[in-house]
Amino acid sequence: MLVAPLIKWYKKLRILNKRIQMFRTKLSDSIKDAMKSGEKDRLSVLRLMSSAIKQKDIDARPTGKGDITDEQIMQLFQTMIKQRRESISMYEKGNRPDLAAKEHAEIVVIESFLPQQMTDEEIDLVVSEAIQESSAAALKDMGAVMGILKDKYTGKMDFGKASGIIKRHLS
């Protein structure tokens, strides 16, 4: 009687491991391709992405959770993109278009690993649905709406844009 739930748990674990391995394999294959084709800038970004994943894996070990999931990897890449966008605005203010262009090129490489991003209209629509689902009525309920969106659309949505749209709807 204990065997059936154990088998079900084992199958879920195998599926999760395959998903993690497939994503990591894609990144590893991209690194190899960049090395073979001599794309130094792309290779640098891919290695940075791989290093960030490995660091998150190491950080997760004390909690006993093992390697990070695809969703966590997507959040990590979203964070990396956000950091680069902030750098671009700072470089443009500092009259450094060369460095801004480099950051933009890094964003393009990172985004190639993420699913198709939602448009502003799609974000507006799902924000409205999340507001209704959470019964949010004021700005103080923004956290509940963001929680719903993060559960459903991690990696597919720019949460900075979503935040502004939520504020507009709840004001």
Secondary structure as GFF3:
##gff-version 3
##sequence-region A 1 171
A	DSSP	alpha_helix	3	37	.	.	.	ID=ss1
A	DSSP	alpha_helix	40	60	.	.	.	ID=ss2
A	DSSP	three_ten_helix	61	63	.	.	.	ID=ss3
A	DSSP	alpha_helix	70	93	.	.	.	ID=ss4
A	DSSP	alpha_helix	97	111	.	.	.	ID=ss5
A	DSSP	alpha_helix	120	134	.	.	.	ID=ss6
A	DSSP	three_ten_helix	139	141	.	.	.	ID=ss7
A	DSSP	alpha_helix	142	153	.	.	.	ID=ss8
A	DSSP	alpha_helix	159	170	.	.	.	ID=ss9
###
